[in-house]
Amino acid sequence: MKKANTLRVLSLLAAASLSLCACNSGSPSASSAPASSAPAASSAPASSAAPESSAPASSSQAAGSLDEIEAPYPCSEEPITLTAHIHWGNTQVLQDGNWSIINKAAEITGVTLKGTASPMETDSTQAFNLMIASKDIPDMVGGNRNLINQYGMEGAFMPLNDLIEQYAPDFKAVLDANPDILGAITAADGNIYQVPFVYEDLLSEAWFIRQDWLDKLNLEVPKTVDEFHDVLTAFVNEDPNGNGQKDEVGIFTRLSGATDNKVLSVLALFGVSDYWHLGKDGKVAIGLYTPQYQEAIKGVSQWYAEGLIDKEIFTRGGQSRDMLFPENNGGAIHDWIPSTSGYNPKISPTVPGFKLVGMLPPTDSNGDQWEVASRDKLDGAGWAISVNNPNPEASMKYMNFWWTEEGRRLSTYGVYDDDYTLDANGEPVYTDKVLKAADPINVFIRNEGGMINDIGYLHDASYENFMMDEEGQKTGALYNEAGVVNKLNPKLPALSFTEAELDLVNSKYPPIRTHMLEQLQKWTFDGSNIDAEFPAYMDTLKSMGIEDVVATYQAAYDRLIANQ
């Protein structure tokens, strides 16, 4: 494996400073967004394409028999017990015997995990810090790569390079096929200290529009930004809900975080991405500091003034769908595919004819068609092997188990004949125990020890098919076939910053971001002076150090490419 340069760095997810909150409904990790499938490989640079693996693109491989599903995967000659600190998402804590999926893995691998984290601690980062401070580090430790790399270089965790080469063929195959992942997880000293969690499928969100309103007004699904404008104008002015009141809302959002851009999806209709991304020139950019933003925010302001955007878009919050859809007032939203399509069966019994359909992103004001949102391939989660671990070889074999088809299936679908069975084609199908549970599928499985990001594995998003109606599945296929995810303005991959660079970003970018969002909201409400005020806005950002921040991201990106 290629080693990184020897600068002291902390690994940082490039998009962490601008997370898309509330997209993983029901998940304990609000910073990550679900996905269902990846774009065509040709639609994005190699650094932002979905990971390649020996597995199918969107589902676990079919299993032919119980023997294949539960085939022994011995990690040592004799069964062993490893102590493990797994405290993820502030809620998911490994305790002795509390997770049936981990218990089943012990039967298959001969490795039992004995939890050491306290369930009384409700902050996963704090739990990690307390564990490190105690100097009583268990055999296996789950946690953020920034911290694991830091303490790994200080001697707390084992370098995994040689162990991966010898004992983790499935994980190594993914690294070999995805040099950007290898570059992202390699610490400053050239060592790998964490086996990461990796999203295989990058599609997470889509545009949804009310087909029943379109039908009532004799309109077609819009294909361009101008057509979308006209459709929204009809939505808010022609009473498609039929109650005689002008109470319809055009575009609305669920974004509610302090650093979230509430009109992110609308800006994209005017050619601007408010993620750290690569522009058309291949250079690192952030949309709210580009010349194109001047015209884009004017377009957003005009739509807001015309009533096409929710008047409460900056304040309505994360429950907007549950507010607007049951009252038959919401017209269009850009949101997570599984949960949004799920409103069709949820709302149609009380709102006759209610029908949401997915639509491709309308071509923007420049004539380009692209999807602004995508799942970050790495979210920073994963696990490490302590230097105190007496069984590093067996531990690495156990880590690799979760990258095999059998391990991925166990993590995603749970225990065979309890959480899932196989259909006639040998594909996993959840049992009623899971499908009829009060919790969403992903939450239910996590409560049994599966889909835990700190137990690093290659995510399998095929479970989302069971959370969607037919329209959701059609929408995913529509976006995949069109190859619109990361087609334009692709989000940056995970980057590594030097300690000095990280200090610069953490000190300068937060106040810059605050100023950006404050001005965005002001201009959305009143765009009459944008042209006059825009030069001063750009100068203010420059005086606050935005050029230094952009240059830092560029330098980190250039290093990642060089180290692949």
N, C-alpha and C positions, 0 to 999 in steps of 0.2 A: 504494500500500500504506500502511496506517496505521502511523505511527511510534510507537515506545514512548516513555515518559517519559525524561527526561534524567538520571535517577539512574544512578550508576555501579553496574552489577550484573554478576554472573556468572551465566550460565544454569546451572541445576542441575536434574537430573531429580528430580522429587518423590519417587519411590520408590527412589532410589539407596541411601538409608541402610538399606533393608530389601529387598535383592535376593533373588529366589527362586533359590537356587543349584542347580546340577546339572540344570536342566530342559532344557538344550539339549545333549543327549547328542551327543558328537562334535564340538561346536562349539568354536572357539577362544575364544569369548567367553562365559564362564560366567555373565555377569550378565544375559543376555537369554534370554527364553523363546520357544520356537517357537509358532507359531499356525497355524491352518488356515482359520479363517473368522470373520467378524464377526457380532455380534448384530444384530438388527433395529434400525434407527435410533431407533425409539421407546423402546428398552429402556434408554437411557443418556442423560445430559445431552449437549448438543452438544459439550462440551469433552472427552468421553471416548469418543465414538463413533468407529468406524473411519473413516479418511480417505475422502472422496468423490473420485472421479476419473472420467475418461471410460472407464476400463477396467472389465471385468466384476469382480464382487466377489471371485472366488476363483481365477481363472486368467487366463493371458495370452490375448489374442484369437487365434483361429485364423488361421493364415497360409495363403493360398491357393496360393502358388507360391514357388519359390526366389527369383525376382526380387523378390517382396515381402519375403522374409526378409532378403535381403542387398542391398536397394535402397540405392544410394549416399545418404549423408547428409553431404554436404560441409560442413565447418565453416570452410573458408577457400579462397581461390582456388587456392592451391598447398599441397601437403602441408607440414606443419610438425611439429617435434618439441618437446615440452614436457618439462622436467624435473619430476619428481614424487616427493614423499615420501609413500609409502604403506607404513605399517608398522602392521598392525592385528591385534588379538587375540594379540599376542606371538609369533605364528608366521607370519602371512601378510605377506610382504615383496615388493614389486614390484622386480624386477631387469630388466635389459635382455633382452627376448625370452623371459622364463621363463613367461609366462602366455599360453596360446593364445587365450583369450577377449579379452584386451587386444590381442593381435596382430590378431585378426579385426576388432575395433573400429577399429583403425588403417586396415585396408583399406576399411572402410565410410565412415569419417569423414575420413580424410586426416590424422588426428592421432595421432602416435606418442608414447607416454609413455616417458621415459627415467628409470628408477628411481635414486634417490639414497640411500635408506635402507640401512643395513648389515644384512645378514642375520645377522651375528655378534652383534648386539644382540638380546637375548631379552625385553626389556621395552619395549613399544610407547610407554608414557608417557615412559620415559627416552630412547628414541630421538627423540621429539618435542622434549623439552627440550634435548637435545644439538644438534639441528638449529637450534633458536631461538638457543641460546647461541653457535653458530658465526657467527651473523649472515649466513650464506650460505643464504638461504631460496630453495628452488626455485620454479618457476612455479606448481605445484599442490601443495597440502599437505593431507593427510588427518589428522584428529585430533579430539579431543573438543571439543565446542562451548564448554565453559567456557574452555578455553585459547585457542581460536581467537578467541572474542569478546574476551577479555582483550588478546591481542596485536593484534587488529584495531583496537581502540580506541587502541592505542599506535602504530599506523601500519604494522604489518607486513603486513596483508592489506587488499585492496581492499574497499570497500563494494560490495555486489552489487545493491543495489536497482534502479538504472537498467539494469544489464546483464540482470537477470532480466526486467524489463518489456519489453526490446527483443529479447532473443535466447533466452529460455527459455519458450516458450509452454506446453509440457507441464507443466513444473514450476510455472509461474505458475498454471495452471488448478487444480492441487491446492491451492496456497495460497489462491486465491480461494474455493475450496469449503470450506476448513478453516481458519477464522480462528484456531483454537487453535494450529495448527502455526505460522502466521505470528507469532502473539504469542510463542510459545516460542522461536523462532529470532532474534527481533529483539533486538539488543543495547541497552545502556543509552542509547547516543547516537542511537537510532532507525534504525541501519543493520543490514543483514543481512550477515554475513561468511561464513556457512557454508551450503552446500547440503546438507541433512541426509539421513540414511538414515531412512526412515519405514516402519513396519509397517502394512500395509493391513488385515491380518486379526488380530483381537485374541484369538480363542480359542486357548488353548494347552494346557490341561489338562482332565482329566475324572476322574470316579470310575470305577474298574474293579472288578468283582467276579467271583468264580469261579462261572460258570454250572454247571460240573460238580458243584461242591459243593452248590449250590442244588438241582440235580436229585436228587442222592443223598439229600438230607434232605427232599425234597418241599416246598421253599420257593420263594417268588416273589421277584423282584427288589424290594427294599424301596423304598417311595415316601415314607416319612416317617421322621423321626429315631427314633421309637419302633419302627417296623418294622425299621429298620437295627440298632437295639440288639438286637432279638430274633434277627435273622439272625446277627449276630456271636456272640451267646451260643451259638447252635447250632453255629456253626463251631468254637468253641474247646472245646466240651464234648461233642460228639457224634461225633467221630472221622471227619470226612468224607474224610480221606485213607486211611482204612481200615488203618492200620498198628498199631492197638491201643495207640497211645501218645497222650498228651495233649500233642502238639507243634505243633498248629496255631496260627498267628498270625492275629489278626483284622485290624486296620488297621495298616499300616506305612508308612514313608516313605523317600524317598531323600535328603531334605534333610540337609545335613551341614555347612553353613557356620556360622561362629562367631556370626553375627547372625541366623541362620535360626530361625524358630519351628517346631520339629519337630512340633508338634501344631496347626499353622495350619488345616489342613483340618478337623480335629475341632472346633476352636473355632467354625468357621463353621456347624457343625451346631447350635450353640447361639446363633447370631445375631450373632457377633462377627467382624469382619475385622481382622487385624493388619497391614494395609497403611495407609499414609496415604490416607485416602479421604474422601468426602463422606457424612455420616450422613443419616438420614431427614429431619433438619431442614435439610439443605443446608449444614451447617457442616463445616469440616475437623475430622477426628478421627483418632485412632490407637486401635485397639481395646483395648489393654492399659491405657488410661487412660480408661475409660468405666464408668459404673455397671453396665452390662450385663455387664461382664467378671466381676463377682463370681459371678453365677449360671452363666455359661458355664464358668469354670474349675472350678466345683464339678461340673458335668456331665462335664468331661474327666477329673477326678480319680476320679469314680465309675466311669467306663468303664475307666480304667486299673486300678483296684482289682479290678474284675470280670474282668480279663484280656482285655478286648476290644481293647486297644491293645497293640502290641508292647512287651514289657517292656524291650527294648533300643532303643526308638525314639530315644533321645537319643544313642546311641553307635553304632548299627549302620552308619550311613554310606551313601555313595553307591552301593555295590554291593548294596544290600539285595535288589533284584529277582533278581540273579544268585545270591544266597544262598538265598532262600526259595522261588522258583518251581521250580528244578530238583529241590529236595528235597520238593516237593509240600506245602509248609507255609504258603504265603502266601495270605490270603483276600481282602483288599481293599486298594486303594491309590488315592491321588489323584495323578495324574502326567501327564506329557506324552503326548499321544494317539498320535503315530506310533510312538515307541519302545516304549510299553507294549503296544499292540495287537500289535506285532511279536513278542511272546513267545508268541503262539499257535502259529505255525509253528515257532518255535525250541524250544519245550518239549514240544509234543504228541508228538513221536517217542519221547521217553524217559519221559514221564508220560502214559500212555494216557488219552484223554478230556479232557486239560487244555483248558480253555476260559475265557478272560477275555471278559467282555462289558462294554461301557460302560453306565453307568446315569446318569440325571439326578441332580443333587444332591437328596438327600431334603429334603423340606420341613423347615425347622429348628424349633426349639422354640417359635418364635413363629408358625409356620404359613407362613413365607415360603420360596419356592424361589429360590435364586440361586447363582451360581458365584463363588467367592471369588477365583480366579486369573484374570488376563488379561495379555496381553502389553502392555508399555509401548509406546505409539505411536511415541515417539522414545526412542532409547537414548543419545543424545548424539553418535553418530558422524556423520561427514560430511566434506566437504572444502571448501577455500578457494582463492582466487586471490591469489598474492603480489603486493605492490606492484611487484615487479621483473619481473613477467610482461609481455613485450612484445606479447602477443596476447590481451588480455582478452576481446575479442568472440568470437574463435574458441574460447577456453577455455570461455566460458559456453555456446556452442552445443554443445560437446562434453559438458559437464555435463548439458545438457538431453537429449542423445541417450539417456542412461541412463534417462530418464523416459518415453521413447517406448515403444510396444509392442515395437518391434524391439529396443531397448536392454534392456528388462526381460527379454525372451525370451532374449537372448544371455547376460545375467548369470545367469539362472536355469537355463537348459537347455544352455548352451554352444554349441559350433560345430555348425551344421547338417551332417548326414550323417556326423558323427564322434561327437559326444556325443548327438545326438538326430535323429530323423526325424519325419515327420508321419503321423498315422493317416488313415483314410478321411474323417474329419470335419475334417481340417486342424489337429488338435490335436497339440502336441508330445509325443513319446514317447521316453524315453531309450533309447539303444542298450545292447546287452549290455556294451559297454565300461564303461558307467557302472553298470548294474544289477548286474553280476557282479564289480565291483571290491571289493577288500578293505575300502576305506573306505566309510562311509555316503555317500549321495548328496551331501548338503550339503558334507561335507568334501572329497569328490572334486572337485566343481565349484569350491570355493574354491581348491583347489590348482592350478586352471587359470585363476584370476583372476576368477571369478564369485562372486556373493553376498558381496562384500567390502563391509562396512558403511561403511568410510571412503570408498568411491566412492559417494557418496550417490545413492540411487534409491528408488523405491517397491517395497517387497518383494512378491514374488509367492510365496505359500505353496502353490501348486498342486503343486509338486514333492513335497510331503509325501504326496500320494496314492500315490506310487510306493514309499513307505516303510511303508505301512500294509497290513494285510490288510483284508478286507471289513468286519470288525468295527470297525476303526478308522475307516473311512469312514462307517459307520453312526453311530458315536458322534459324529463331527463334525457330521453332519447333524442328529442328535437334539438336540444343544446349540444349534445355530443356529436350528432351527425353534422351540425352546422360548424362545429369546431370554433365556437366563439369565445371560449374561456381562455384567457391569456393570449388571445389572438392579437390584441393591441394593448399597449401600456401594461405589459405583464408585471405582476408584483415581484419585488425582489425576493430572492431566496434567502435562507438564513445566512447571516454574515458574522464574521469575527472582527472585533475591534481591538486595537491595542488599549491598554489601560488608560492612556492619555486621551485616546479618541473617545472611549466610553465616557470618561469624565466630561469631555467637551459636549457630547451629545446630551448627556443627562443634565448638564447645567444650562445649556443654551436652548435646547429644543422645546421643553415644556412651556416657557413663557411665550416663545414664538407661536407654538400651537394655540395657546390661549388667545393671542392676538388675532391669529388667522380666523378662528371660529367666531370670535366676537364681531369681526368685520364682516364675515360671511353672513351672519344673522342680520346685522344692520342693513347690508345691501339687499338681502332677500326681502326684507320688509319695505325698503325704500331704495330703489335703484336709480333715482333721478340724478344723482351726482357721481355715479360710478366713474365716468370718463374723467371728470375733473379730479376725483380723489384717488384714482388708481396709481398714478405715479408716486404719490406720497406714501401710499400703502406699501408699495414695493421698496421704496427707500427705507421705510421704517423697519421692514423685515431684514433688509440688508444691514442696517445699523445694529440690529439685535443679534446678528451673527448667522443668518440663514445660509450665507455663502459658505461659511466654515462648516456648517452641518452637512450641506450637500456635498462638499468636497470630501468630508469624512466618510460619508456613505459611498461615494465614488471610489475612494481609495480602498475601502474594505471590499467592495465588489470586485475591483480589479485584482486584488490579492486572491480572492476566492477563485476567480477564473484562472489565474496563473497557477494555482495549487491543484487544479483538477488533473 
